[in-house]
Amino acid sequence: MSGEHWSGILTVLTLLALQLQVLPVRGDYIPPAKSDGFVYKNHFNYDAVLIEAFYDPLCPYSAESWPPLQTALDHYAGRVSLVVHLLPLPYHDNAFVASRALHIVNGLDRSATFPVLKSFFKHQEKFYGAPTRNLSRASIVDEIVKFVASVIGSASQTSIKNGFNDTNTDLQTRVSFKYAASRGVSGTPYFYVNGFVLPQAENTANYSDWRNVIDPLIGAKKSL
């Protein structure tokens, strides 16, 4: 049998294999009800420079990267928009529960989302390692519910707790994880600027680093 004939058979078999793999995915694929992410200060300007930050609320490097980014955002005001996507990393204890808590808070009061995120960053040591090593998942959820309520108000504690019984908040947290994976993100912090990946997160460790990234983009917009 000629090499050309074998090549044709292999091509057909390859296409069939791809169809068998892809078709079930298409049948099960349902887009989320809304776009993933939390908008900083509920301000999104389509004409602004867009920063997308992928954070794990219990990641020390995410916590370190937040203050200089926040300072830059406040400096540029409406000229820069930020959307934060959550990526609860499996090697950070209780990151999924903390991320789910943020989705719950965002559903209750969007203005409280970033204060809670900042509080997780500030008090990460309470939720991984020795303090939670011998706690059940239910106990950890209770601790996080009380922690979040201490940030946004004790009157919200029941609503936050009920949020952990809502399967939609579990789904939203899973969607965040899958969205990050779909963008090629495997660690935190991770940044996109105007849809393009920022090569190294360590290049945004300081306020001046963010100025070096954003200033040329603001200048380019003015010249258009």
N, C-alpha and C positions, 0 to 999 in steps of 0.2 A: 504494500500500500504506500502511495507516495507521501512525501512529507507535507505537501500542500493539503492533501486530503485529511491527514491527521490534524493539521493546524485548524482546518475548518471544524472538525469534530470537537476539538478542545475549546474552540471559541463558542460553539453552541452550548456545550456543557457548562462553561463558565457563566454564560448569560442565564442559563436555567438555574444555576446555583444562586446567582445574585437575586433572581426573581423570588426564589424560595425564601431567601433571607429577608428581602425587603418588604414583600407583600404583607406578611403578618404585622410588621412594624407599622405600615401604613394603616392597616385596619384598626390597630390599637391606639394610634396616635391621635391625641386630642390636645389642642393648644390650651394653655391656661386661660382663665376667664379675663385676666388683666395682665399687663406687663409686670415683670418682676422688678422689685427694687423700691427703695425708700428715697424720696426726693428731699434734699436738704432745705429746710425752712419752707417746704411746700412751694418752692419757687423753681419753675422750669421754663426756660426761655429758649425757643428753637434757634434763635439767632446768637445765642451765647456759646462760649467754649464749653463743651460737655466733658466732664470727668466722670468716669464710672469706677468706683472703688469696690473691690471684692474683699470683704472683711469676715473674719471669724471673731465673734464677740469675746471669746476666751483665748485669743491668740496674742501673746505679748508683743509681737512685732506689729500686729494691727494696732494695738494700743499706742505704741510708740509713734506710729505714722500719723495718727489722727491730729494731734495739736498743731503741727505745722500746716497740714492741709486745711484745717479749720481757719487758721489765721489767714491763709491765702484766700480762702473763700470770702471771708469777711472783708478783706481788702478790695477784692474785685467786685463784690456785691453782685448786681444783676448781670455783669458781663461774663460770669462763669456759673454754670449749673452743675450740681453734683447729684448723682444717683448712687446709692449704696446697695450692693447686692450681698447677700449673706452666703458664706460657704462654711458650714459647720464641719470642720476637719475631724476625721474619725480618731485621730490620735490626741485630740484635746478633749479631756473628760468633760462631759455634759454640755458640749458645744451645741448639740442639736436641741437640747431643752432650752438653753439660753436663746438660741435663734428663734425657736418657736415662740418664746415669750415676747420677743420683739415683734413678731407678726401679730400676736394677740394685742399688744399695746397699740400697734399701728391701726388695727381695726377699731380700737376703742377711741383713740385720740391721736391723730397723726402728729400733732405738735409735741407729743410726749416721746415719740420714738427715739429721737437723737439724744435727749437727756438720759433715757434708759440705756442706750448704747454706750454713752460716755461713762455712766455709772458702772456698767459691766467692765469697761476698760480699766476703770480706777480700782475696782475691787475683784479683779480676776482670781486672786489667790484664794478667795472664799469658795470657789466652785470647781477646783481641780486639785488633784494630788491628795495629800493626807487629810484635809478637812472633809472630803467626801468619800474617801476610800471604802469605808465600812457602811455607808448609807445606801438604803434601797433607792430605786428610781423614784418611787412615790415620795420618799422623804426629800429627795433632791428637788423634785417638782414643788413640794411645799415650801422649801427654803427659798427657791427662786420666786415663787408667788409672793412671799412675804417681802423679799428684797425689792421686787419691782413695785409693790404697793407702797413701800417706804419712799420710793422716788416720786411716784405720781399721785399719791394720796391713798390713805387707808380705806377710804370709801370704795375704792376700785378693787379691793382684794377679792371679793366674791366673783366679780366679772372676769378677773384674770384667771382665777381658778377654774371657772366654767369654760374659759377658752381652751384649757388643756383637755377638756372633754369633747371639744368640737373637732370633728375629723377634718374640717376645712383648714384649720391652722396647721395640722400635721401635713396636709397636702401642700399648703403654701410653702412650708419649710422644705419639703422634698423638691418642689419645683425650683426653689432657689438653688439647691444643691445641683440639680440637673442642668439648670440654666448656666451655672458657672462651668460645669463640665463641657457644655456645648460651646462655650467660648474659649475652651482650651485652658481654663484656669485650674491649677492643681495645688495651689498654695496661697497663703495670704501673708501680707497684703498684696494685692495685684491691681494694677491700674490701666484703664484705657482712657485715652484723650482723643476726643472727636472720632471715636470708633477704632483707633489704632492703639495697639498695646504699647505701653511705656516700657522700654526694654528692661530696666532694672529698678526694682522698688527702692533700693538703697539710694538711688539718685533723687529721691523725694524725701529724704530724711529730715531736711531742714526747710524752713520758710524760703530761704534764698534759692534752694533747689527748685521749688515750685514756681518762684518768680522767673527763673531761667527757662522753665518750660512754657509758662503761660504768656509772659510779656511779648515774645515774638508773635504768638498767635493773635493777641489783641491788636498788635501793630499791623499785622497782615489784614485783619478785618477792617481796620480804619482805611487802608489803602484801596479796598475793593470799591 
